[in-house]
Amino acid sequence: MEEAVFLTKFASKVTVVHRRDTLRASKIMQDKARANAKIAWMLDSEVEEIRDVGKGEVTGMLVRNNKTQTQTELPITGVFVAIGHTPNTSLFRHQIEMDANGYILTHDGTKTSVAGVFACGDVQDHIYRQAVTAAGSGCMAALDAEHYLEGIPEHLQA
């Protein structure tokens, strides 16, 4: 919802296509987005195809309603994909300390509750979750891992 509201500053119209009939955004963000006259809604729908990317431009998209299977062609000039905010951390459950939403908890930079395990990017950053901050924290984790490994006695390194 934050992204949709932000995009209305630059676009004459923003259409939110969402695969379910409910949104996970906070109520206040949903209310803010729904109150914005520039935002149109296509719930219970999925994008089937983006048109004319082979020509180096976007001219439209084909959207399918998940309940009726009806397809709608929308003329558009741009696409922004937001993938949601559920961190992909299930493989670490019960191994590393996490918050109630599944984000890995870190301290002193990128250190986790397990020595030698570092977390960065969108698995531990529930505020920004963006590629630029993920890349930056990835570098931090790499440096933390390097320093950790330098502290391991050579005879224990495999």
One Martini backbone bead per residue (centre of mass of N, CA, C, O) as a GRO file, in nm:
protein
  158
    1MET     BB    1   0.056   0.064  -0.019
    2GLU     BB    2   0.292   0.254  -0.009
    3GLU     BB    3   0.367   0.232  -0.309
    4ALA     BB    4   0.099   0.324  -0.431
    5VAL     BB    5   0.094   0.603  -0.303
    6PHE     BB    6   0.366   0.699  -0.412
    7LEU     BB    7   0.299   0.667  -0.725
    8THR     BB    8   0.082   0.904  -0.734
    9LYS     BB    9   0.302   1.132  -0.772
   10PHE     BB   10   0.362   1.021  -1.094
   11ALA     BB   11   0.074   0.913  -1.150
   12SER     BB   12  -0.253   0.917  -1.271
   13LYS     BB   13  -0.252   0.591  -1.228
   14VAL     BB   14  -0.320   0.315  -0.995
   15THR     BB   15  -0.307  -0.041  -1.011
   16VAL     BB   16  -0.420  -0.288  -0.796
   17VAL     BB   17  -0.295  -0.620  -0.800
   18HIS     BB   18  -0.465  -0.894  -0.628
   19ARG     BB   19  -0.513  -1.237  -0.551
   20ARG     BB   20  -0.696  -1.131  -0.330
   21ASP     BB   21  -0.962  -0.986  -0.119
   22THR     BB   22  -0.724  -0.931   0.076
   23LEU     BB   23  -0.519  -0.746   0.294
   24ARG     BB   24  -0.208  -0.705   0.490
   25ALA     BB   25  -0.218  -0.438   0.551
   26SER     BB   26  -0.266  -0.195   0.729
   27LYS     BB   27  -0.542  -0.019   0.795
   28ILE     BB   28  -0.422   0.263   0.751
   29MET     BB   29  -0.307   0.197   0.465
   30GLN     BB   30  -0.566   0.110   0.333
   31ASP     BB   31  -0.722   0.373   0.381
   32LYS     BB   32  -0.528   0.555   0.228
   33ALA     BB   33  -0.553   0.412  -0.046
   34ARG     BB   34  -0.870   0.417  -0.074
   35ALA     BB   35  -0.873   0.745  -0.063
   36ASN     BB   36  -0.727   0.735  -0.334
   37ALA     BB   37  -0.827   0.835  -0.652
   38LYS     BB   38  -0.569   0.701  -0.816
   39ILE     BB   39  -0.676   0.425  -0.705
   40ALA     BB   40  -0.710   0.105  -0.828
   41TRP     BB   41  -0.897  -0.213  -0.825
   42MET     BB   42  -0.777  -0.577  -0.843
   43LEU     BB   43  -0.915  -0.821  -0.703
   44ASP     BB   44  -0.879  -1.147  -0.746
   45SER     BB   45  -0.598  -1.108  -0.911
   46GLU     BB   46  -0.384  -1.166  -1.210
   47VAL     BB   47  -0.103  -1.148  -1.387
   48GLU     BB   48  -0.043  -1.280  -1.711
   49GLU     BB   49   0.056  -1.017  -1.889
   50ILE     BB   50   0.303  -0.831  -2.051
   51ARG     BB   51   0.305  -0.588  -2.294
   52ASP     BB   52   0.575  -0.526  -2.521
   53VAL     BB   53   0.870  -0.599  -2.410
   54GLY     BB   54   1.014  -0.670  -2.685
   55LYS     BB   55   1.005  -0.346  -2.761
   56GLY     BB   56   1.085  -0.186  -2.485
   57GLU     BB   57   0.781  -0.185  -2.373
   58VAL     BB   58   0.478  -0.075  -2.213
   59THR     BB   59   0.112  -0.118  -2.300
   60GLY     BB   60   0.017  -0.374  -2.121
   61MET     BB   61  -0.227  -0.590  -1.945
   62LEU     BB   62  -0.313  -0.914  -1.835
   63VAL     BB   63  -0.607  -0.992  -1.643
   64ARG     BB   64  -0.709  -1.235  -1.395
   65ASN     BB   65  -0.984  -1.359  -1.250
   66ASN     BB   66  -1.004  -1.601  -0.996
   67LYS     BB   67  -1.325  -1.644  -0.995
   68THR     BB   68  -1.414  -1.597  -1.320
   69GLN     BB   69  -1.167  -1.592  -1.544
   70THR     BB   70  -1.156  -1.315  -1.636
   71GLN     BB   71  -1.029  -1.109  -1.891
   72THR     BB   72  -0.817  -0.811  -1.879
   73GLU     BB   73  -0.731  -0.523  -2.061
   74LEU     BB   74  -0.465  -0.296  -1.987
   75PRO     BB   75  -0.360   0.019  -2.018
   76ILE     BB   76  -0.004   0.075  -1.996
   77THR     BB   77   0.340   0.220  -1.892
   78GLY     BB   78   0.373   0.049  -1.617
   79VAL     BB   79   0.560  -0.152  -1.366
   80PHE     BB   80   0.506  -0.264  -1.022
   81VAL     BB   81   0.666  -0.494  -0.802
   82ALA     BB   82   0.521  -0.644  -0.513
   83ILE     BB   83   0.599  -0.928  -0.282
   84GLY     BB   84   0.592  -0.858   0.002
   85HIS     BB   85   0.638  -0.941   0.384
   86THR     BB   86   0.752  -1.243   0.389
   87PRO     BB   87   0.991  -1.404   0.518
   88ASN     BB   88   1.246  -1.643   0.405
   89THR     BB   89   1.284  -1.837   0.717
   90SER     BB   90   1.182  -2.135   0.777
   91LEU     BB   91   1.463  -2.296   0.781
   92PHE     BB   92   1.535  -2.140   1.077
   93ARG     BB   93   1.344  -2.258   1.251
   94HIS     BB   94   1.461  -2.336   1.571
   95GLN     BB   95   1.774  -2.200   1.529
   96ILE     BB   96   1.688  -1.895   1.522
   97GLU     BB   97   1.623  -1.595   1.629
   98MET     BB   98   1.286  -1.461   1.625
   99ASP     BB   99   1.020  -1.305   1.547
  100ALA     BB  100   0.675  -1.320   1.513
  101ASN     BB  101   0.722  -1.267   1.177
  102GLY     BB  102   1.019  -1.413   1.094
  103TYR     BB  103   1.247  -1.237   1.177
  104ILE     BB  104   1.574  -1.198   1.211
  105LEU     BB  105   1.768  -1.153   1.481
  106THR     BB  106   1.988  -0.881   1.557
  107HIS     BB  107   2.333  -0.796   1.656
  108ASP     BB  108   2.596  -0.617   1.613
  109GLY     BB  109   2.452  -0.597   1.330
  110THR     BB  110   2.454  -0.940   1.189
  111LYS     BB  111   2.412  -1.097   1.437
  112THR     BB  112   2.312  -1.386   1.583
  113SER     BB  113   2.225  -1.646   1.808
  114VAL     BB  114   2.451  -1.774   1.619
  115ALA     BB  115   2.755  -1.852   1.586
  116GLY     BB  116   2.846  -1.760   1.251
  117VAL     BB  117   2.563  -1.621   1.205
  118PHE     BB  118   2.429  -1.418   0.944
  119ALA     BB  119   2.215  -1.129   0.881
  120CYS     BB  120   2.031  -0.993   0.593
  121GLY     BB  121   1.807  -0.791   0.486
  122ASP     BB  122   1.477  -0.914   0.446
  123VAL     BB  123   1.517  -1.121   0.701
  124GLN     BB  124   1.582  -0.853   0.915
  125ASP     BB  125   1.424  -0.613   0.751
  126HIS     BB  126   1.108  -0.467   0.833
  127ILE     BB  127   1.131  -0.172   0.706
  128TYR     BB  128   1.275  -0.162   0.411
  129ARG     BB  129   1.330  -0.422   0.211
  130GLN     BB  130   1.558  -0.335   0.011
  131ALA     BB  131   1.806  -0.371  -0.213
  132VAL     BB  132   2.004  -0.159  -0.105
  133THR     BB  133   2.001  -0.252   0.194
  134ALA     BB  134   2.069  -0.546   0.135
  135ALA     BB  135   2.347  -0.497   0.009
  136GLY     BB  136   2.471  -0.351   0.250
  137SER     BB  137   2.417  -0.582   0.462
  138GLY     BB  138   2.575  -0.796   0.305
  139CYS     BB  139   2.848  -0.665   0.348
  140MET     BB  140   2.841  -0.673   0.653
  141ALA     BB  141   2.819  -0.983   0.678
  142ALA     BB  142   3.083  -1.048   0.532
  143LEU     BB  143   3.265  -0.900   0.734
  144ASP     BB  144   3.174  -1.055   0.985
  145ALA     BB  145   3.257  -1.335   0.880
  146GLU     BB  146   3.555  -1.274   0.838
  147HIS     BB  147   3.616  -1.203   1.134
  148TYR     BB  148   3.528  -1.470   1.251
  149LEU     BB  149   3.725  -1.655   1.090
  150GLU     BB  150   3.988  -1.515   1.194
  151GLY     BB  151   3.922  -1.624   1.503
  152ILE     BB  152   3.978  -1.904   1.407
  153PRO     BB  153   4.155  -2.156   1.446
  154GLU     BB  154   4.325  -2.328   1.207
  155HIS     BB  155   4.266  -2.628   1.319
  156LEU     BB  156   3.933  -2.568   1.285
  157GLN     BB  157   3.950  -2.539   0.994
  158ALA     BB  158   3.782  -2.669   0.684
   0.00000   0.00000   0.00000
